[in-house]
Amino acid sequence: MIVVRDIFQIKFGQSKEASTLWKQGIAIAKKTPFGSGNIRILTDLAGPPYYTLILESSFDSVSQWEKSSEAVRANAEWKAWYPKVAALTEHGRREILSVIE
C-alpha cells in the first residue's frame, strides 16, 4: 500500500476558499477511479509555513495511483474545476510513501 500526499501552499487568506474547492474536487474525483482510494484533506494548525493544505490519498500500488490519476485528469469536470484551485495555490509538492505495517 502507498500513501500519496499532495502538499499545497495556499495564498495568504485563501485557506477557507481552497478547502471548500478541494471538497468539490474530491467529490469530482470520487466519480472516477481515483475515488476508489481513501482521500482526505488535512490543513495545518500551526506553522511555519501557514496556509498548508494536504490532499492525502492511499492506493494499493503506485500503478493503481498512476492509472487513477490519469483518469481523474482526463475528466472534463476536473479540468474545469482545477484552474479555480490552482489560482489559490502558490506552489506544491508531492510525497509518495510506502506503508509499513
Phi and psi restraints in degrees (value plus and minus 20) as a CYANA .aco file:
   2 ILE   PHI    -145.3  -105.3
   2 ILE   PSI     135.2   175.2
   3 VAL   PHI    -138.6   -98.6
   3 VAL   PSI     110.8   150.8
   4 VAL   PHI    -132.7   -92.7
   4 VAL   PSI     106.1   146.1
   5 ARG   PHI    -136.6   -96.6
   5 ARG   PSI      94.5   134.5
   6 ASP   PHI    -116.1   -76.1
   6 ASP   PSI      94.4   134.4
   7 ILE   PHI    -128.4   -88.4
   7 ILE   PSI      99.3   139.3
   8 PHE   PHI    -135.6   -95.6
   8 PHE   PSI     117.2   157.2
   9 GLN   PHI    -116.0   -76.0
   9 GLN   PSI      92.9   132.9
  10 ILE   PHI    -107.6   -67.6
  10 ILE   PSI     125.8   165.8
  11 LYS   PHI     -80.3   -40.3
  11 LYS   PSI     128.6   168.6
  12 PHE   PHI     -71.1   -31.1
  12 PHE   PSI     109.0   149.0
  13 GLY   PHI      58.2    98.2
  13 GLY   PSI     -15.7    24.3
  14 GLN   PHI    -129.1   -89.1
  14 GLN   PSI     -10.4    29.6
  15 SER   PHI     -81.7   -41.7
  15 SER   PSI     -64.8   -24.8
  16 LYS   PHI     -83.0   -43.0
  16 LYS   PSI     -65.3   -25.3
  17 GLU   PHI     -84.2   -44.2
  17 GLU   PSI     -61.4   -21.4
  18 ALA   PHI     -84.2   -44.2
  18 ALA   PSI     -60.7   -20.7
  19 SER   PHI     -81.9   -41.9
  19 SER   PSI     -62.7   -22.7
  20 THR   PHI     -82.4   -42.4
  20 THR   PSI     -64.3   -24.3
  21 LEU   PHI     -84.1   -44.1
  21 LEU   PSI     -60.4   -20.4
  22 TRP   PHI     -86.1   -46.1
  22 TRP   PSI     -51.9   -11.9
  23 LYS   PHI     -81.5   -41.5
  23 LYS   PSI     -60.8   -20.8
  24 GLN   PHI     -84.0   -44.0
  24 GLN   PSI     -61.4   -21.4
  25 GLY   PHI     -82.3   -42.3
  25 GLY   PSI     -59.7   -19.7
  26 ILE   PHI     -84.8   -44.8
  26 ILE   PSI     -60.7   -20.7
  27 ALA   PHI     -80.3   -40.3
  27 ALA   PSI     -59.7   -19.7
  28 ILE   PHI     -86.0   -46.0
  28 ILE   PSI     -66.5   -26.5
  29 ALA   PHI     -80.8   -40.8
  29 ALA   PSI     -54.0   -14.0
  30 LYS   PHI     -88.0   -48.0
  30 LYS   PSI     -34.3     5.7
  31 LYS   PHI    -103.6   -63.6
  31 LYS   PSI     -26.0    14.0
  32 THR   PHI    -137.8   -97.8
  32 THR   PSI     154.9   194.9
  33 PRO   PHI     -79.2   -39.2
  33 PRO   PSI     -41.4    -1.4
  34 PHE   PHI     -80.6   -40.6
  34 PHE   PSI     -53.0   -13.0
  35 GLY   PHI     -91.7   -51.7
  35 GLY   PSI     -24.9    15.1
  36 SER   PHI     -93.4   -53.4
  36 SER   PSI     -39.6     0.4
  37 GLY   PHI    -109.4   -69.4
  37 GLY   PSI     148.8   188.8
  38 ASN   PHI     -98.6   -58.6
  38 ASN   PSI     111.6   151.6
  39 ILE   PHI    -149.4  -109.4
  39 ILE   PSI     115.7   155.7
  40 ARG   PHI    -168.7  -128.7
  40 ARG   PSI     139.7   179.7
  41 ILE   PHI    -127.7   -87.7
  41 ILE   PSI     113.7   153.7
  42 LEU   PHI    -141.6  -101.6
  42 LEU   PSI     122.4   162.4
  43 THR   PHI    -149.2  -109.2
  43 THR   PSI     136.0   176.0
  44 ASP   PHI     -94.7   -54.7
  44 ASP   PSI     128.3   168.3
  45 LEU   PHI    -121.3   -81.3
  45 LEU   PSI     -44.5    -4.5
  46 ALA   PHI    -169.3  -129.3
  46 ALA   PSI     139.5   179.5
  47 GLY   PHI    -135.4   -95.4
  47 GLY   PSI    -175.2  -135.2
  48 PRO   PHI    -101.1   -61.1
  48 PRO   PSI     142.4   182.4
  49 PRO   PHI    -102.1   -62.1
  49 PRO   PSI     129.0   169.0
  50 TYR   PHI     -95.5   -55.5
  50 TYR   PSI     147.8   187.8
  51 TYR   PHI      41.0    81.0
  51 TYR   PSI      25.5    65.5
  52 THR   PHI    -119.6   -79.6
  52 THR   PSI     112.2   152.2
  53 LEU   PHI    -145.6  -105.6
  53 LEU   PSI     111.6   151.6
  54 ILE   PHI    -139.7   -99.7
  54 ILE   PSI     107.2   147.2
  55 LEU   PHI    -118.3   -78.3
  55 LEU   PSI      92.1   132.1
  56 GLU   PHI    -131.4   -91.4
  56 GLU   PSI     109.5   149.5
  57 SER   PHI    -156.6  -116.6
  57 SER   PSI     134.9   174.9
  58 SER   PHI    -149.0  -109.0
  58 SER   PSI     126.2   166.2
  59 PHE   PHI    -163.1  -123.1
  59 PHE   PSI     141.7   181.7
  60 ASP   PHI     -88.4   -48.4
  60 ASP   PSI     -50.1   -10.1
  61 SER   PHI    -177.1  -137.1
  61 SER   PSI     146.6   186.6
  62 VAL   PHI     -83.8   -43.8
  62 VAL   PSI     -58.0   -18.0
  63 SER   PHI     -80.5   -40.5
  63 SER   PSI     -64.5   -24.5
  64 GLN   PHI     -82.9   -42.9
  64 GLN   PSI     -62.0   -22.0
  65 TRP   PHI     -81.9   -41.9
  65 TRP   PSI     -64.4   -24.4
  66 GLU   PHI     -80.3   -40.3
  66 GLU   PSI     -66.7   -26.7
  67 LYS   PHI     -84.1   -44.1
  67 LYS   PSI     -61.5   -21.5
  68 SER   PHI     -85.3   -45.3
  68 SER   PSI     -61.0   -21.0
  69 SER   PHI     -84.0   -44.0
  69 SER   PSI     -62.3   -22.3
  70 GLU   PHI     -81.2   -41.2
  70 GLU   PSI     -60.7   -20.7
  71 ALA   PHI     -86.1   -46.1
  71 ALA   PSI     -63.9   -23.9
  72 VAL   PHI     -88.8   -48.8
  72 VAL   PSI     -58.4   -18.4
  73 ARG   PHI     -88.5   -48.5
  73 ARG   PSI     -41.8    -1.8
  74 ALA   PHI    -105.8   -65.8
  74 ALA   PSI     -31.2     8.8
  75 ASN   PHI     -91.9   -51.9
  75 ASN   PSI     108.2   148.2
  76 ALA   PHI     -82.1   -42.1
  76 ALA   PSI     -59.3   -19.3
  77 GLU   PHI     -84.6   -44.6
  77 GLU   PSI     -60.5   -20.5
  78 TRP   PHI     -83.0   -43.0
  78 TRP   PSI     -64.4   -24.4
  79 LYS   PHI     -79.9   -39.9
  79 LYS   PSI     -56.8   -16.8
  80 ALA   PHI     -94.3   -54.3
  80 ALA   PSI     -53.9   -13.9
  81 TRP   PHI     -96.9   -56.9
  81 TRP   PSI     -60.2   -20.2
  82 TYR   PHI     -76.6   -36.6
  82 TYR   PSI     -62.3   -22.3
  83 PRO   PHI     -79.0   -39.0
  83 PRO   PSI     -48.3    -8.3
  84 LYS   PHI     -84.8   -44.8
  84 LYS   PSI     -66.1   -26.1
  85 VAL   PHI     -95.8   -55.8
  85 VAL   PSI     -52.1   -12.1
  86 ALA   PHI     -82.7   -42.7
  86 ALA   PSI     -53.9   -13.9
  87 ALA   PHI     -86.5   -46.5
  87 ALA   PSI     -41.1    -1.1
  88 LEU   PHI    -116.2   -76.2
  88 LEU   PSI     -20.2    19.8
  89 THR   PHI    -128.7   -88.7
  89 THR   PSI     110.7   150.7
  90 GLU   PHI    -100.9   -60.9
  90 GLU   PSI     -66.6   -26.6
  91 HIS   PHI    -186.1  -146.1
  91 HIS   PSI     151.3   191.3
  92 GLY   PHI    -174.9  -134.9
  92 GLY   PSI     149.3   189.3
  93 ARG   PHI    -171.0  -131.0
  93 ARG   PSI     146.8   186.8
  94 ARG   PHI    -147.8  -107.8
  94 ARG   PSI     119.0   159.0
  95 GLU   PHI    -139.6   -99.6
  95 GLU   PSI     114.2   154.2
  96 ILE   PHI    -140.7  -100.7
  96 ILE   PSI      99.5   139.5
  97 LEU   PHI    -142.1  -102.1
  97 LEU   PSI     122.5   162.5
  98 SER   PHI    -105.9   -65.9
  98 SER   PSI     118.0   158.0
  99 VAL   PHI    -109.7   -69.7
  99 VAL   PSI     102.9   142.9
 100 ILE   PHI    -127.6   -87.6
 100 ILE   PSI      97.4   137.4
